[in-house]
């Protein structure tokens, strides 16, 4: 990296490190990072990914309050310079190549099931409009009808029965942190643009035909659209296609030479599922309460699914069971009208992008 801002930060880091008497190895252990990463920080070959890494460095080395303030100031300048460099490289490499696409964060509404109706009868014009909407959004949520017995015809015909009871916002490419995601791409490194920001990951992956490697994190936000409370009964995963892992190159989203990529605390209900299992199940993380959950117009429920595979290339989708009074149904949730897709990397060639040289290369050890 070796910019003037990074060099000034590194100079002060070296100063407080040398005064502390700690070796590079001892300091690395206390910072919970690698010795090579500490060397890169102190040699201006890398800038810490966030200010907390700098603060921790200062605390471990017992820097004075004035030094801590100055370290933070120098880090902010170095981080700004790094960001500008990354944006310039991204702009140059993406010039003439459109890797953007409409956001995959879409809200899909479903109608409640009415007793006595075996299927919906939609006028042709309405059906055409609905199809156009689904194509535009790129996400499909299909309803499996079900209804309680004994519901009166009058109640079934009430306006609340024809209102959509809930909506689901789906984000198929969310990250725990910048270090975790990897994508398999059927291209050589020279033909792959720099890593995107998280909010641009959908466009980046879609333009390259990239597939989530080893794990995929899908975020769902369920919200009622009327006055009724929606009870979320269960969430299931269905594997619909299993094949050998993709023999593609594996690209990390973390920049080479940048440490400190730890994620923040998890405050969302998160489920793990092993797609390699004969019958994949949902396991809630951190001993949080399991289903059922409730959602309403004013109080949405957010759910995260982390699906993993270490042996296959798998197509899969989700089914969300819901109820509201005597109405109930099942939502199929997938990606752009097709199943989500996750493939094991299985020791595929792995690359990370370097801001210092502007190329994909071997990742940090």
C-alpha positions in Angstrom: 0.0 0.0 0.0 2.8 2.4 1.2 0.8 5.7 0.7 1.9 8.6 2.8 -1.1 8.3 5.0 -0.4 4.6 5.6 3.2 5.3 6.2 2.5 8.0 8.9 0.1 5.5 10.6 2.7 2.8 10.5 5.4 5.0 11.9 3.4 5.7 15.1 2.3 2.1 15.3 6.0 1.0 15.3 6.8 3.7 17.9 4.3 2.5 20.4 5.0 -1.1 19.6 8.7 -0.8 20.2 8.2 1.1 23.5 5.9 -1.6 24.7 8.7 -4.2 24.5 6.4 -6.7 22.9 7.7 -8.8 20.0 5.6 -9.1 16.9 4.6 -12.6 17.8 3.5 -11.6 21.3 1.6 -8.6 20.1 -0.1 -10.7 17.5 -1.3 -13.2 20.1 -2.8 -10.4 22.2 -4.5 -8.9 19.1 -5.8 -12.3 18.1 -4.3 -11.9 14.6 -1.3 -13.3 12.7 2.3 -12.1 13.1 2.5 -11.3 9.4 -0.6 -9.0 9.8 1.1 -7.0 12.6 4.3 -6.7 10.4 2.2 -5.4 7.5 0.5 -2.8 9.8 3.9 -1.6 11.1 5.5 -1.5 7.6 2.6 0.3 5.9 1.9 -2.7 3.7 -1.7 -2.8 5.1 -4.1 -0.6 6.9 -6.4 -2.1 9.6 -9.9 -2.7 8.3 -11.5 -0.7 11.1 -10.7 1.7 13.9 -11.3 -0.9 16.7 -8.2 -2.8 15.5 -6.1 0.4 15.9 -7.7 1.1 19.3 -6.9 -2.4 20.5 -3.3 -2.1 19.2 -2.9 1.2 21.2 -4.4 -0.4 24.4 -2.2 -3.5 24.3 0.9 -1.3 23.7 -0.2 1.0 26.5 -0.2 4.1 24.3 -0.8 7.4 26.0 -4.3 9.1 25.5 -2.7 11.6 23.2 -1.1 8.8 21.1 -4.4 7.0 21.0 -6.1 10.1 19.6 -3.3 10.6 17.1 -3.4 6.9 16.0 -7.2 7.2 15.4 -6.7 10.4 13.4 -4.0 8.9 11.2 -6.0 5.7 10.7 -9.0 7.8 9.5 -6.8 9.5 6.9 -5.2 6.2 5.8 -8.6 4.6 5.6 -10.0 7.4 3.5 -7.0 7.2 1.1 -7.5 3.4 0.9 -11.2 3.8 0.1 -10.5 6.4 -2.6 -8.0 4.1 -4.2 -10.3 1.1 -4.1 -13.1 3.2 -5.7 -10.8 4.4 -8.4 -9.7 0.9 -9.2 -13.2 -0.4 -9.2 -14.4 2.4 -11.6 -11.5 1.8 -14.0 -12.0 -1.9 -14.1 -15.7 -1.8 -14.4 -15.7 0.9 -17.1 -17.5 -0.4 -20.1 -18.7 -3.5 -18.2 -22.1 -3.3 -16.5 -22.1 -5.6 -13.5 -25.0 -3.8 -11.8 -28.5 -5.1 -11.8 -31.7 -4.2 -10.0 -31.5 -5.0 -6.3 -32.5 -8.5 -5.2 -34.1 -7.0 -2.1 -37.7 -7.3 -3.1 -40.9 -7.4 -1.2 -43.4 -10.0 -2.2 -47.0 -10.1 -1.0 -49.1 -13.2 -0.8 -52.9 -13.5 -0.4 -54.6 -15.4 2.4 -56.2 -18.7 1.7 -60.0 -18.6 1.8 -62.0 -21.7 2.9 -64.0 -23.3 0.1 -61.8 -22.0 -2.7 -59.7 -24.8 -4.2 -57.8 -22.4 -6.4 -57.6 -18.8 -7.4 -59.4 -17.6 -10.5 -57.5 -14.6 -11.8 -58.7 -12.6 -14.8 -56.3 -12.8 -17.7 -55.3 -9.2 -17.5 -54.6 -9.4 -13.8 -52.6 -12.6 -14.3 -50.5 -10.9 -17.0 -49.9 -7.9 -14.7 -48.9 -10.3 -11.9 -46.5 -12.2 -14.1 -45.0 -8.9 -15.2 -44.5 -7.9 -11.6 -42.9 -11.2 -10.7 -40.5 -11.0 -13.7 -39.6 -7.4 -12.7 -38.9 -8.3 -9.1 -37.0 -11.5 -9.9 -38.3 -13.3 -6.8 -41.1 -15.8 -6.7 -43.1 -16.6 -3.6 -45.7 -19.3 -4.3 -48.6 -20.1 -1.9 -49.7 -23.6 -1.1 -53.3 -23.1 -0.1 -54.8 -24.5 3.1 -57.9 -23.5 5.1 -59.6 -24.3 8.4 -62.8 -26.2 8.3 -66.2 -24.7 9.3 -65.4 -21.1 8.3 -68.6 -19.3 7.4 -69.2 -18.0 3.8 -69.8 -14.5 5.2 -66.5 -14.3 7.0 -64.6 -15.8 4.1 -65.9 -13.1 1.8 -65.0 -10.3 4.2 -62.5 -7.7 2.8 -59.8 -8.9 5.2 -59.7 -12.2 3.5 -58.9 -10.7 0.1 -56.1 -8.5 1.5 -52.5 -9.8 1.4 -51.8 -10.9 5.0 -48.0 -10.6 4.9 -45.0 -9.6 2.8 -41.5 -11.1 2.7 -38.4 -9.2 1.8 -35.6 -11.4 0.6 -31.9 -10.6 0.5 -30.0 -13.6 -0.9 -26.5 -12.1 -0.7 -25.9 -10.8 2.8 -22.6 -11.1 4.7 -21.7 -11.7 8.3 -18.6 -9.6 7.7 -16.3 -8.8 4.7 -14.0 -11.7 5.4 -16.5 -14.6 5.3 -18.0 -14.6 1.8 -16.4 -16.5 -1.1 -17.8 -16.9 -4.6 -17.1 -19.5 -7.3 -16.7 -17.9 -10.7 -16.0 -19.7 -14.0 -13.5 -17.1 -15.1 -9.7 -16.5 -14.7 -8.7 -13.9 -12.2 -7.8 -11.4 -14.8 -11.5 -11.3 -16.0 -13.0 -10.8 -12.5 -13.6 -7.3 -11.2 -12.6 -6.2 -7.7 -14.7 -7.4 -4.8 -18.0 -5.4 -4.4 -19.4 -3.8 -1.3 -22.1 -5.9 0.3 -24.9 -3.9 -1.1 -23.5 -4.4 -4.6 -22.9 -8.2 -4.2 -26.1 -9.2 -6.0 -25.1 -7.3 -9.1 -21.5 -8.5 -9.0 -22.5 -12.1 -8.6 -25.3 -11.9 -11.2 -23.1 -10.4 -13.9 -20.4 -13.0 -13.4 -22.7 -16.0 -12.9 -21.0 -16.4 -9.5 -22.2 -19.1 -7.0 -21.9 -18.8 -3.2 -19.0 -21.0 -2.1 -19.5 -23.4 0.9 -22.1 -21.2 2.6 -24.8 -18.7 1.7 -26.5 -16.3 4.0 -30.1 -15.4 3.1 -32.0 -12.7 5.1 -35.8 -12.6 5.3 -38.0 -9.9 6.7 -41.6 -10.9 7.3 -44.2 -8.2 7.9 -47.9 -8.1 8.1 -49.8 -5.9 5.6 -53.1 -5.5 7.5 -54.2 -5.2 11.1 -53.9 -8.9 11.8 -51.0 -10.6 13.5 -49.2 -13.3 11.5 -47.9 -16.4 13.2 -44.9 -17.9 11.6 -45.1 -21.6 12.3 -42.1 -23.2 10.7 -39.3 -22.8 8.1 -38.1 -25.6 6.0 -35.4 -26.1 3.4 -35.8 -28.2 0.3 -32.9 -29.4 -1.7 -34.1 -29.8 -5.3 -30.9 -30.5 -7.2 -27.6 -32.1 -6.1 -24.5 -32.4 -8.3 -20.7 -32.6 -8.0 -19.1 -29.4 -6.7 -18.3 -26.7 -9.4 -14.7 -26.8 -10.7 -14.4 -23.0 -10.7 -12.1 -20.5 -9.1 -12.8 -19.4 -5.6 -12.7 -15.6 -5.0 -12.6 -14.1 -1.5 -14.4 -10.8 -0.7 -11.8 -9.8 1.8 -9.0 -7.7 0.5 -5.5 -9.1 0.7 -3.3 -7.4 3.3 -6.2 -6.1 5.4 -6.9 -7.7 8.8 -9.4 -7.0 11.5 -12.5 -8.4 9.7 -14.3 -9.7 12.7 -18.1 -9.4 12.6 -20.3 -7.7 15.1 -22.7 -9.3 17.6 -25.5 -11.4 16.2 -28.8 -9.8 17.1 -31.0 -11.5 14.5 -32.6 -15.0 14.8 -30.3 -17.1 12.7 -30.7 -20.7 11.5 -28.0 -23.1 10.3 -28.8 -25.8 7.8 -26.6 -28.5 6.4 -27.5 -29.0 2.7 -25.5 -32.2 2.5 -27.9 -33.9 4.9 -30.4 -36.3 3.4 -33.1 -34.3 5.2 -31.8 -30.8 5.9 -33.1 -29.3 9.1 -33.1 -25.8 10.6 -31.1 -25.3 13.8 -31.4 -22.0 15.6 -28.1 -20.4 16.7 -27.2 -19.3 20.2 -30.0 -21.1 21.9 -32.5 -18.4 20.9 -36.3 -19.2 21.0 -37.4 -21.3 18.1 -40.7 -21.2 16.1 -43.4 -20.0 16.3 -42.7 -16.3 15.9 -45.1 -13.4 15.3 -45.1 -10.6 12.8 -47.3 -7.6 12.2 -47.4 -4.5 10.2 -45.7 -2.5 13.0 -43.5 -5.3 14.2 -41.7 -7.2 11.5 -39.8 -10.4 12.1 -36.3 -10.8 10.7 -34.9 -14.3 10.0 -31.5 -15.3 8.7 -30.7 -18.7 7.1 -27.1 -19.8 6.7 -27.0 -22.8 4.4 -23.8 -24.8 4.1 -22.4 -27.5 1.8 -19.0 -29.1 1.8 -19.5 -31.9 -0.7 -22.0 -30.8 -3.5 -23.4 -28.2 -5.8 -26.9 -27.8 -4.5 -30.1 -26.0 -5.6 -32.5 -25.3 -2.7 -35.4 -23.1 -1.6 -37.3 -22.3 1.6 -40.8 -22.9 2.7 -42.3 -20.6 5.4 -45.5 -21.9 7.1 -47.8 -19.1 8.4 -51.2 -18.6 9.9 -53.5 -15.8 10.7 -56.7 -16.7 12.5 -58.3 -19.5 10.5 -56.2 -18.7 7.4 -52.9 -20.5 6.8 -50.5 -21.2 4.0 -47.0 -21.9 2.9 -44.7 -19.6 1.1 -42.0 -20.8 -1.3 -39.1 -18.5 -1.2 -36.4 -18.7 -3.9 -34.0 -16.5 -5.9 -35.2 -14.9 -9.1 -37.7 -17.6 -9.8 -35.1 -20.3 -9.5 -33.6 -22.1 -6.4 -30.8 -20.6 -4.4 -27.5 -22.2 -5.4 -24.5 -23.0 -3.2 -21.5 -25.1 -4.1 -18.6 -26.6 -2.1 -15.3 -25.1 -2.9 -13.3 -28.3 -2.2 -9.8 -26.9 -2.4 -10.4 -24.9 -5.5 -7.8 -22.3 -6.4 -8.5 -19.3 -4.1 -7.8 -15.7 -4.8 -7.9 -12.4 -2.9 -7.7 -8.9 -4.3 -4.8 -6.6 -3.3 -5.3 -2.9 -3.1 -1.6 -2.4 -3.3 -1.2 -4.0 -6.7 -4.8 -4.0 -8.0 -4.8 -7.7 -8.9 -6.2 -11.0 -7.6 -3.5 -13.2 -6.0 -3.0 -15.8 -3.3 -4.8 -14.9 -0.1 -3.0 -14.1 3.2 -2.1 -17.1 5.2 
